[in-house]
Amino acid sequence: MFRSILPFLANGKKKLENLARIYSVEEGKTITFLDLMRRGIQEKYQLKDVNDHEE
């Protein structure tokens, strides 16, 4: 079963990497596919960024 999922995961990762390149250019800083995944999870579950410090 895992072998049948691998091509899907690899394709999804490649798409996220391409999106990350686009976001990197638009934002003027390096964005990784993991950053995009983190942002998506934060938005979906309305989580705060651990790097945001409220004073």
N, CA, C and O of each residue as an XYZ file, in Angstrom:
220
protein
N       0.820     -1.199      0.000
C       0.000      0.000      0.000
C       0.861      1.260      0.000
O       0.577      2.208     -0.732
N       1.913      1.273      0.818
C       2.770      2.450      0.903
C       3.397      2.774     -0.452
O       3.559      3.943     -0.798
N       3.746      1.745     -1.213
C       4.357      1.975     -2.528
C       3.406      2.674     -3.478
O       3.840      3.442     -4.337
N       2.127      2.423     -3.338
C       1.163      3.089     -4.221
C       0.983      4.556     -3.846
O       0.534      5.348     -4.674
N       1.319      4.925     -2.638
C       1.176      6.304     -2.178
C       2.405      7.143     -2.529
O       2.300      8.361     -2.680
N       3.558      6.506     -2.660
C       4.804      7.246     -2.896
C       4.752      8.181     -4.100
O       5.157      9.336     -3.966
N       4.278      7.752     -5.269
C       4.240      8.692     -6.402
C       3.361      9.911     -6.113
O       3.693     11.027     -6.514
N       2.253      9.702     -5.426
C       1.370     10.813     -5.069
C       2.089     11.798     -4.158
O       2.009     13.009     -4.361
N       2.792     11.280     -3.152
C       3.518     12.144     -2.219
C       4.632     12.902     -2.919
O       4.835     14.089     -2.664
N       5.351     12.226     -3.794
C       6.447     12.869     -4.509
C       5.913     13.977     -5.406
O       6.520     15.044     -5.496
N       4.786     13.738     -6.070
C       4.189     14.747     -6.942
C       3.702     15.938     -6.116
O       3.891     17.088     -6.512
N       3.084     15.666     -4.982
C       2.611     16.741     -4.110
C       3.752     17.586     -3.578
O       3.641     18.809     -3.489
N       4.852     16.932     -3.226
C       6.016     17.658     -2.721
C       6.593     18.549     -3.815
O       6.976     19.688     -3.548
N       6.657     18.045     -5.032
C       7.192     18.832     -6.143
C       6.324     20.069     -6.390
O       6.847     21.151     -6.658
N       5.006     19.911     -6.300
C       4.111     21.054     -6.480
C       4.303     22.082     -5.370
O       4.314     23.286     -5.626
N       4.454     21.603     -4.139
C       4.696     22.525     -3.024
C       6.033     23.239     -3.176
O       6.139     24.425     -2.863
N       7.044     22.538     -3.649
C       8.351     23.172     -3.864
C       8.252     24.261     -4.919
O       8.864     25.320     -4.779
N       7.480     24.005     -5.982
C       7.300     25.025     -7.017
C       6.557     26.236     -6.467
O       6.922     27.375     -6.758
N       5.519     25.997     -5.676
C       4.807     27.104     -5.041
C       5.715     27.886     -4.103
O       5.640     29.113     -4.037
N       6.565     27.180     -3.386
C       7.487     27.839     -2.460
C       8.440     28.764     -3.213
O       8.780     29.841     -2.724
N       8.864     28.351     -4.387
C       9.743     29.213     -5.196
C       9.012     30.504     -5.583
O       9.585     31.592     -5.532
N       7.745     30.368     -5.969
C       6.954     31.534     -6.350
C       6.782     32.469     -5.152
O       6.981     33.678     -5.272
N       6.414     31.914     -4.007
C       6.247     32.733     -2.805
C       7.565     33.392     -2.412
O       7.571     34.534     -1.953
N       8.673     32.692     -2.585
C       9.981     33.258     -2.237
C      10.254     34.517     -3.040
O      10.738     35.514     -2.503
N       9.942     34.468     -4.335
C      10.165     35.634     -5.187
C       9.225     36.765     -4.783
O       9.647     37.916     -4.670
N       7.939     36.434     -4.562
C       6.955     37.460     -4.207
C       7.264     38.118     -2.869
O       7.089     39.327     -2.720
N       7.718     37.340     -1.901
C       7.969     37.874     -0.563
C       9.394     38.375     -0.372
O       9.691     39.039      0.622
N      10.261     38.068     -1.301
C      11.635     38.549     -1.211
C      12.467     37.843     -0.151
O      13.483     38.372      0.301
N      12.040     36.648      0.246
C      12.810     35.856      1.204
C      12.579     34.374      0.897
O      11.634     34.010      0.198
N      13.444     33.546      1.423
C      13.360     32.121      1.145
C      12.194     31.489      1.896
O      12.079     31.609      3.115
N      11.333     30.812      1.138
C      10.205     30.069      1.686
C      10.378     28.616      1.264
O      10.606     28.344      0.086
N      10.277     27.692      2.189
C      10.394     26.270      1.854
C       9.013     25.646      1.766
O       8.027     26.235      2.210
N       8.944     24.454      1.193
C       7.653     23.775      1.111
C       7.140     23.449      2.512
O       5.929     23.381      2.724
N       8.038     23.249      3.462
C       7.608     23.008      4.837
C       6.979     24.262      5.440
O       6.034     24.168      6.223
N       7.504     25.446      5.075
C       6.897     26.702      5.522
C       5.468     26.814      5.001
O       4.571     27.243      5.726
N       5.256     26.423      3.730
C       3.912     26.473      3.161
C       2.970     25.515      3.875
O       1.815     25.851      4.140
N       3.465     24.325      4.183
C       2.639     23.360      4.909
C       2.285     23.912      6.291
O       1.143     23.795      6.735
N       3.255     24.506      6.959
C       3.039     25.073      8.288
C       1.989     26.183      8.227
O       1.098     26.247      9.074
N       2.098     27.058      7.219
C       1.127     28.139      7.061
C      -0.282     27.592      6.836
O      -1.250     28.086      7.414
N      -0.384     26.574      5.994
C      -1.684     25.982      5.709
C      -2.320     25.383      6.950
O      -3.518     25.547      7.182
N      -1.526     24.696      7.740
C      -2.033     24.092      8.985
C      -2.446     25.183      9.963
O      -3.487     25.084     10.611
N      -1.622     26.226     10.066
C      -1.945     27.331     10.984
C      -3.255     28.007     10.587
O      -4.075     28.337     11.444
N      -3.449     28.213      9.268
C      -4.676     28.852      8.803
C      -5.887     27.945      9.023
O      -6.931     28.397      9.492
N      -5.742     26.681      8.688
C      -6.864     25.752      8.801
C      -7.331     25.621     10.248
O      -8.532     25.618     10.518
N      -6.401     25.516     11.157
C      -6.743     25.302     12.560
C      -6.654     26.575     13.399
O      -6.763     26.528     14.624
N      -6.454     27.716     12.729
C      -6.393     29.028     13.373
C      -5.418     29.037     14.549
O      -5.758     29.458     15.655
N      -4.211     28.566     14.289
C      -3.171     28.504     15.302
C      -2.307     29.753     15.241
O      -2.179     30.373     14.185
N      -1.719     30.121     16.360
C      -0.773     31.225     16.397
C       0.602     30.694     15.993
O       0.928     29.530     16.223
N       1.388     31.560     15.397
C       2.765     31.222     15.061
C       3.577     31.224     16.344
O       3.481     32.170     17.126
N       4.361     30.206     16.578
C       5.157     30.123     17.813
C       6.219     31.221     17.861
O       6.758     31.515     18.928
N       6.522     31.834     16.706
C       7.521     32.895     16.673
C       6.903     34.264     16.961
O       7.627     35.240     17.158
N       5.561     34.343     16.985
C       4.900     35.596     17.315
C       4.846     35.738     18.836
O       4.313     34.877     19.535
N       5.400     36.825     19.326
C       5.404     37.064     20.769
C       4.520     38.272     21.062
O       4.817     39.392     20.645
N       3.456     38.031     21.770
C       2.591     39.127     22.178
C       3.093     39.700     23.485
O       3.438     38.959     24.406
N       3.133     40.989     23.564
C       3.653     41.636     24.764
C       2.554     42.289     25.526
O       2.801     42.889     26.573
